[in-house]
Amino acid sequence: MKLKSLPAFLAILSALSMEAAEPVKIDYKASLAVNVSTGALAPYMIGSWNYGRINGASGIWQDGLIKKEMTLDKRFNWGVGVEYLLGYGTAAKYDRYNPSLDAWTVNKRRQAPARLHQAYAEVKYRGVYLLAGMKERKSGIVDGDLSSGDLTRSNNARPIPGVSVGFVDFQNIPFTNGWVQIEGEIMYGRFMDADYRKETFNYWAGLLSYDNWYTYKRCYFRTKPSMPFSVIVGMQTAGEFAGLCRFYRSGRVIREENRGFHIRDIWEMFFPMEGSGEGYYKGNSLGSWDLKARYRFRNGSALSAYFEWPWEDGSGIGKATGWDGLWGLQYDFATSGPMTKLLFEYFDFTNQSGPIHWAPADTPGTTITQGITGGDNYYNNDFYGPYSNYGMSIGSPFVVSPLYNLDGSPSFIHNRARGFHMAVQGSPSSVLTYSAKVSYQQAGGTGRIPAPEKLYDTSAMAEVRWLPAINKIPGLELKAQLAFDTGSLRGDNFGVLVGVSYSGSFKIGRK
């Protein structure tokens, strides 16, 4: 989205603060980051988990954020926020077929030099909130700083603009005396990455889908968190619907379908049902079954075990997918020190209910009446394309995102993957923190299009954050990251990122 100015935003804050019973606290943050790498794009662990801010090989970026937090200590409260990015990054070279020349050309594409990253307003009453705009959201299961990423909605892609309603936090269910709590969200939005998809597509083979809409829903239950042992269990579901799709073969459009957007789509995506006019169910639905169990020891440390089981249709919901999923263990130490968090994860996307999907209703007159619900093909869909925003996976970034397909393919071409991810975090002193991550995976195309041979990747990153003058200049922070990829899956790449940021707050209005 294009960058907007801030005067109107500040004027609204000032007007609201004048009506408030007390001054309004405004938080702000400004940062500058420079990254350099040897590959066509940033290494996996520099380009991931930053909500799509930086993924170019090299560049310089200035980030500005101003917001009023929505606090939970009052029945009625509100929040607003705006974040922009300015800068310049190197271009990646994507292959593109030119039908007028009947030849392949090189298409250079870089991130926009000015863009709006977040812009939202939210309001809450008691335990329920309403939000409009685009805002970064966190997973309720995995650690956003250390994990390989949530399978349904991670911190990897840019926020999608939309409207959401839900519980501000876990709420006690009546008559359970606090022993059972509920939390959830319903969101509808629209993808704004049509230009990106058109610019990076190869126009030779596959499908080009854009102007799609998005929905996300979640419902979690939690047992009493004040007890030593507590469990979160529930489901996430996301969906893509509406939009236009063109199917290409050998450089020619062989079919075009414009499904547009209709108000009834909202209802049919909330309660998917057969007979929607799209051959089976409305849209593309996917998600995960989630569970997290936490035990808190007497010294204050905690051990968590969790899993997220992916699904793309009924077979996945019924867990006919073997060991597919994200399985993790995390230990949180009680105090700061050389090690504060330790995490280990196993990732598996190799089953996918088998490679074959057969729905007799899709082929009228067939004599094969037995259905087979396989071929889940995680994060890909035959009409709506990849489950991505601006080329970055909305789900787990562990699977190579379409942005890294320099051949112009719009899909997740290596989603049949499995591997390990490990991370550690520590705070050796009051002014120094660090984290380190390493992952290993093997992948082999998709169930429908297997790779001729298995591909491998090892990626790692080390990060250090330093608060050089915590007492004299609070809010100043320096950051440095070193990362590399090696292997046949992501190629060999080495990168560095250094940054400086300053954050603070001020109050406007008066009692």
C-alpha positions in Angstrom: 0.0 0.0 0.0 1.1 3.5 -0.7 2.6 5.7 2.1 0.4 8.3 3.7 1.2 11.3 5.7 0.8 11.5 9.5 -0.8 14.9 10.3 -4.4 13.6 10.1 -3.4 10.8 12.4 -1.9 13.1 15.0 -4.9 15.5 14.8 -7.2 12.6 15.6 -5.1 11.6 18.6 -5.1 15.2 19.9 -8.9 15.5 19.5 -9.5 12.3 21.3 -7.1 13.2 24.1 -8.9 16.5 24.7 -12.1 14.5 25.4 -10.3 11.9 27.6 -10.4 12.0 31.3 -6.6 11.7 31.5 -3.6 12.3 29.2 -3.1 9.8 26.3 0.3 8.0 26.2 1.8 7.9 22.7 4.6 5.4 21.9 7.0 5.9 19.0 9.9 4.2 17.4 12.3 5.1 14.7 15.0 2.8 13.2 17.5 2.5 10.5 18.7 -0.8 9.1 21.3 -1.7 6.4 21.6 -5.3 5.1 24.1 -6.8 2.6 24.2 -10.3 1.3 25.9 -12.4 -1.4 22.7 -14.0 -2.9 19.8 -12.8 -5.1 17.7 -12.3 -2.0 18.3 -12.0 1.8 19.3 -15.2 3.6 16.3 -17.1 4.9 16.8 -16.1 8.5 17.2 -12.4 7.8 14.3 -12.2 5.4 11.9 -14.2 7.6 9.9 -13.4 10.8 9.9 -9.6 10.2 6.4 -9.4 8.7 7.8 -8.9 5.2 9.8 -5.7 6.0 13.1 -6.7 4.4 13.7 -9.5 2.0 16.0 -8.0 -0.7 19.6 -9.0 -0.9 20.9 -5.6 0.1 19.4 -2.3 1.0 19.0 0.5 3.5 15.6 1.1 5.2 14.2 3.7 7.6 11.2 2.5 9.7 8.9 4.8 11.7 6.1 3.8 14.1 3.7 5.8 16.2 0.9 4.3 18.2 -1.5 4.5 21.1 -1.8 1.1 22.8 -5.2 -0.3 23.7 -4.9 -1.2 27.4 -6.9 -3.8 29.1 -7.3 -2.2 32.6 -10.6 -0.4 31.7 -13.9 -1.5 30.4 -13.7 0.8 27.4 -10.4 1.6 25.6 -9.1 2.3 22.2 -5.8 2.2 20.2 -4.4 3.4 16.9 -1.2 3.0 15.0 0.7 3.9 11.9 4.0 2.5 10.6 5.9 3.4 7.4 9.0 2.2 5.6 11.3 4.2 3.4 14.4 3.0 1.7 16.0 1.3 -1.3 16.9 -2.3 -1.9 18.6 -4.2 -4.7 16.4 -5.9 -7.3 16.0 -9.7 -7.8 16.0 -11.0 -11.3 12.9 -13.1 -12.2 12.5 -15.0 -15.4 9.6 -13.9 -17.6 8.3 -15.1 -21.0 7.6 -12.4 -23.6 5.0 -13.8 -26.1 5.6 -10.9 -28.6 9.2 -11.9 -28.8 8.7 -15.6 -28.2 11.6 -15.4 -25.9 12.5 -15.4 -22.2 13.6 -12.1 -20.6 14.9 -10.9 -17.2 12.4 -9.0 -15.1 14.0 -7.1 -12.2 11.8 -6.5 -9.1 12.6 -4.8 -5.8 10.6 -3.8 -2.8 8.7 -0.4 -3.0 10.9 2.5 -1.8 8.0 3.9 0.3 5.1 1.9 1.8 2.6 1.8 4.6 3.3 -1.2 6.8 0.7 -0.8 9.5 -2.4 1.4 9.8 -5.2 0.5 12.2 -7.7 1.6 14.7 -9.2 -0.6 17.4 -11.7 -0.3 20.2 -12.7 -2.6 23.0 -15.5 -2.9 25.5 -15.0 -5.3 28.4 -13.4 -8.4 26.8 -14.4 -7.9 23.2 -12.6 -5.8 20.6 -13.1 -4.5 17.0 -10.2 -3.7 14.8 -10.1 -2.1 11.3 -6.9 -1.8 9.2 -3.7 -3.8 9.0 -1.9 -4.7 12.2 0.8 -7.2 13.0 -0.6 -10.2 14.9 1.2 -12.8 17.1 0.7 -16.5 17.4 -1.0 -17.9 20.5 1.0 -21.1 20.3 4.6 -20.6 19.2 7.3 -18.1 20.3 7.5 -15.4 17.6 11.2 -14.6 18.5 12.5 -18.2 18.3 10.1 -20.6 16.6 10.3 -21.6 12.9 6.8 -20.1 12.6 3.0 -20.7 13.1 1.6 -23.0 10.5 -1.6 -20.9 9.8 -0.7 -17.2 10.5 2.9 -16.5 11.3 5.0 -13.3 11.6 6.5 -13.8 8.1 4.3 -11.9 5.7 3.0 -8.3 5.6 -0.2 -7.6 7.5 -3.4 -8.0 5.4 -5.9 -5.1 5.7 -9.3 -6.0 7.0 -11.8 -6.0 9.8 -11.6 -8.3 12.8 -13.6 -8.9 16.0 -12.7 -11.1 18.9 -11.7 -11.5 22.5 -8.9 -9.2 23.7 -7.5 -12.1 25.7 -8.6 -15.3 27.3 -12.0 -14.8 29.0 -13.4 -17.0 31.8 -16.3 -19.2 30.7 -19.2 -18.7 33.1 -19.8 -21.4 35.8 -16.3 -22.8 35.4 -14.8 -20.7 38.3 -11.9 -19.7 36.0 -10.9 -23.3 35.2 -11.8 -23.0 31.5 -11.2 -19.9 29.4 -12.0 -19.0 25.8 -10.2 -16.8 23.2 -10.9 -16.3 19.5 -11.0 -14.0 16.5 -12.9 -13.6 13.2 -11.3 -11.6 10.5 -12.1 -10.7 6.9 -9.7 -8.7 4.6 -8.5 -8.2 1.1 -5.1 -9.0 -0.5 -3.5 -5.9 -1.9 -0.6 -7.6 -3.7 -2.0 -7.9 -7.2 0.7 -5.7 -8.7 3.4 -7.8 -7.0 1.9 -11.1 -8.4 1.7 -9.7 -11.9 5.3 -8.4 -11.7 6.9 -11.7 -10.6 4.9 -14.2 -12.6 6.7 -15.9 -15.5 3.6 -15.8 -17.9 4.6 -19.3 -19.2 2.9 -21.9 -17.1 0.8 -22.1 -14.0 -1.9 -19.8 -12.7 -1.9 -16.1 -12.0 -4.5 -15.3 -9.3 -5.1 -11.9 -7.8 -7.7 -9.5 -6.2 -8.5 -12.3 -3.8 -10.1 -11.9 -0.4 -8.9 -13.4 2.9 -10.5 -14.7 6.1 -9.1 -15.9 9.4 -10.8 -17.5 12.3 -9.5 -19.0 15.6 -11.0 -20.5 18.7 -8.8 -21.6 21.7 -9.7 -23.0 25.1 -7.3 -22.7 28.0 -7.3 -24.2 31.5 -6.5 -22.1 34.5 -3.2 -20.3 33.8 -2.4 -19.7 37.5 -2.0 -23.4 38.1 1.4 -25.1 37.6 0.0 -27.1 34.7 -2.1 -25.4 31.9 -3.2 -26.4 28.4 -4.3 -24.4 25.4 -6.2 -26.4 22.7 -8.2 -25.3 19.6 -8.2 -24.7 15.9 -7.1 -22.0 13.4 -8.7 -21.7 10.0 -7.9 -19.3 7.1 -9.3 -18.9 3.7 -8.9 -17.3 0.3 -11.9 -16.5 -1.9 -13.2 -14.3 -4.7 -10.8 -12.7 -7.3 -9.6 -13.5 -10.8 -7.5 -16.3 -12.1 -5.8 -16.9 -15.5 -4.3 -20.3 -16.4 -1.2 -20.4 -18.6 0.3 -23.2 -20.7 3.3 -22.7 -23.0 2.9 -18.9 -22.8 -0.8 -18.8 -23.7 -3.9 -18.2 -21.6 -5.9 -21.4 -21.8 -8.6 -20.3 -19.4 -9.7 -17.3 -17.4 -12.2 -17.2 -14.6 -13.4 -14.1 -12.6 -15.2 -15.1 -9.4 -15.5 -11.5 -8.3 -16.7 -10.7 -4.8 -20.3 -11.2 -3.4 -21.7 -10.5 0.0 -22.8 -14.0 0.3 -19.2 -15.1 0.1 -18.7 -13.9 3.6 -21.3 -16.3 4.9 -20.2 -19.2 2.8 -16.6 -18.8 4.0 -17.8 -18.7 7.6 -19.8 -21.9 7.2 -18.2 -23.7 4.2 -20.7 -25.9 2.5 -21.1 -28.0 -0.7 -22.9 -26.6 -3.7 -21.3 -23.2 -3.7 -20.9 -23.1 -7.5 -17.1 -23.7 -7.3 -17.3 -27.4 -7.9 -17.1 -28.4 -4.2 -16.7 -25.9 -1.3 -16.5 -22.2 -1.5 -12.9 -20.8 -1.6 -9.7 -22.3 -0.3 -9.8 -23.3 3.3 -6.8 -24.4 5.4 -5.7 -24.3 9.0 -4.3 -26.3 11.9 -5.3 -28.2 15.0 -3.2 -26.6 17.9 -2.2 -27.7 21.4 0.2 -26.3 23.9 0.8 -27.7 27.4 2.9 -25.7 29.9 4.3 -26.8 33.3 5.6 -24.1 35.6 8.2 -25.2 38.1 8.5 -23.9 41.7 11.5 -21.7 40.8 9.5 -19.9 38.1 10.9 -21.6 35.1 8.5 -23.3 32.6 8.5 -26.2 30.1 6.2 -26.1 27.2 5.3 -28.8 24.7 3.2 -28.0 21.6 2.1 -29.1 18.2 0.2 -27.7 15.2 -1.3 -30.2 12.8 -2.0 -28.7 9.3 -5.1 -29.4 7.3 -6.2 -28.4 3.8 -9.5 -30.5 3.6 -11.4 -33.2 5.4 -8.6 -35.6 5.3 -6.3 -33.2 7.2 -9.1 -32.3 9.7 -9.5 -36.0 10.4 -5.7 -36.3 10.8 -5.2 -38.7 8.0 -1.8 -37.0 7.5 0.5 -39.1 9.6 3.1 -37.1 11.5 2.6 -33.9 9.5 2.9 -30.9 11.6 5.1 -28.7 13.8 6.2 -30.4 17.1 8.0 -28.3 19.6 9.6 -28.1 23.1 10.5 -24.8 24.8 12.1 -24.2 28.2 11.9 -20.7 29.7 14.4 -20.1 32.5 13.3 -18.3 35.6 15.8 -15.5 35.5 17.9 -13.6 33.0 21.4 -14.9 32.4 23.6 -16.5 29.7 20.5 -18.5 28.6 16.9 -17.4 29.1 15.0 -19.6 26.5 15.8 -22.8 24.7 13.7 -24.3 21.9 13.6 -27.4 19.7 11.2 -28.1 16.9 10.5 -30.9 14.4 8.7 -30.0 11.2 7.1 -32.5 8.8 5.0 -31.8 5.6 5.8 -35.1 3.8 2.5 -37.0 4.1 -0.2 -34.6 2.9 -2.8 -37.5 2.8 -0.9 -39.0 -0.1 -0.4 -37.6 -3.6 -3.8 -38.4 -5.1 -7.1 -36.5 -4.8 -10.2 -37.7 -6.7 -13.6 -36.3 -6.3 -16.1 -38.1 -8.6 -18.4 -35.0 -8.7 -15.7 -33.1 -10.5 -16.0 -35.5 -13.5 -19.6 -36.1 -14.4 -20.2 -39.5 -15.9 -17.1 -41.2 -14.5 -17.3 -44.8 -13.6 -14.9 -44.4 -10.7 -17.2 -43.5 -7.9 -14.8 -44.0 -5.0 -13.5 -40.7 -3.7 -9.9 -40.2 -2.5 -9.2 -37.1 -0.3 -5.5 -36.9 -0.7 -3.1 -34.5 -2.5 -3.4 -31.8 0.2 -0.6 -29.8 -1.5 -0.1 -27.5 1.5 -0.2 -23.8 0.9 -1.1 -24.3 -2.8 -4.5 -24.1 -4.5 -5.6 -24.8 -8.1 -7.5 -21.5 -8.3 -6.4 -19.1 -5.6 -2.7 -19.9 -6.0 -0.2 -19.8 -3.1 -1.1 -19.0 0.5 1.2 -15.9 0.5 1.2 -12.1 0.7 3.7 -10.2 -1.4 5.5 -13.5 -2.1 6.0 -14.4 1.6 4.3 -17.4 3.2 1.5 -16.4 5.5 2.0 -19.7 7.3 5.4 -21.2 8.1 8.4 -19.7 6.4 10.2 -23.0 6.9 8.7 -24.0 3.5 10.5 -21.9 0.8 8.2 -18.9 -0.1 7.2 -18.1 -3.7 9.2 -14.9 -3.5 12.4 -17.0 -3.7 11.3 -18.7 -7.0 13.5 -16.8 -9.5 12.0 -18.8 -12.3 8.8 -16.8 -11.8 6.7 -19.7 -10.5 4.0 -18.4 -8.2 3.6 -21.5 -6.0 5.3 -23.3 -3.2 7.3 -25.7 -5.3 9.0 -27.6 -2.4 6.3 -28.1 0.2 7.1 -31.8 0.7 9.6 -30.9 3.4 10.8 -32.1 6.8 13.5 -30.9 9.2 14.6 -29.6 12.5 14.8 -26.1 14.0 16.7 -25.1 17.2 17.0 -21.7 18.9 18.5 -20.2 22.0 18.1 -16.8 23.6 20.1 -15.2 26.5 20.8 -12.0 28.3 24.4 -12.0 29.7 24.0 -8.5 31.1 21.5 -5.7 31.5 22.6 -4.1 28.3 23.2 -7.1 26.1 20.9 -9.8 24.7 21.5 -12.4 22.0 19.7 -15.1 20.1 20.9 -17.9 17.8 18.9 -20.1 15.4 19.8 -23.1 13.2 17.6 -25.2 11.0 18.1 -28.2 8.7 15.6 -29.5 6.1 15.2 -31.8 3.2 12.5 -31.2 0.5 11.4 -32.9 -2.6 8.9 -30.9 -4.7 5.2 -31.5 -4.1 3.1 -34.6 -4.0 1.9 -34.0 -7.5 5.2 -32.9 -8.9 8.0 -34.6 -7.0 11.6 -33.3 -7.4 14.0 -35.6 -9.3 16.0 -35.8 -6.2 15.9 -34.6 -2.6 17.2 -31.1 -1.9 18.9 -30.0 1.3 19.4 -26.8 3.3 21.1 -25.7 6.4 20.5 -22.2 7.6 21.7 -20.3 10.7 21.6 -16.9 12.3 23.2 -15.1 15.2 21.8 -11.8 16.5 23.1 -9.4 19.2 21.2 -6.5 20.6 23.0 -3.8 22.7 21.6 -1.0 24.7 24.8 1.1 25.0 23.5 3.8 27.4 20.5 2.3 29.2 20.7 4.8 32.0 21.7 7.9 30.0 19.7 7.4 26.8 16.9 4.9 27.4 15.3 3.6 24.3 18.5 3.5 22.2 19.3 0.1 20.8 21.9 -1.3 18.4 21.4 -4.6 16.5 23.6 -6.9 14.4 22.7 -10.1 12.6 24.8 -12.6 10.7 23.1 -15.4 8.7 23.9 -17.9 6.0 22.2 -20.6 3.9 24.0 -23.5 2.3 22.8 -26.5 0.3 20.9 -27.3 -2.8 17.4 -26.1 -1.7 18.1 -22.4 -0.9 21.6 -22.2 -2.4 24.6 -20.7 -0.7 24.2 -17.2 0.7 25.8 -15.1 3.4 24.3 -11.9 4.8 24.7 -9.2 7.4 22.2 -6.7 8.9 23.0 -3.9 11.2 20.5 -1.5 12.7 20.0 1.3 15.2 16.7 2.3 16.7 15.3 4.7 19.3 11.9 4.3 21.0 10.1 6.4 23.6 6.8 7.9 24.6 5.1 11.2 25.3 1.6 12.3 26.5 -0.9 14.6 24.9 -4.0 16.2 26.5 -4.7 17.1 30.1 -7.0 16.2 32.9 
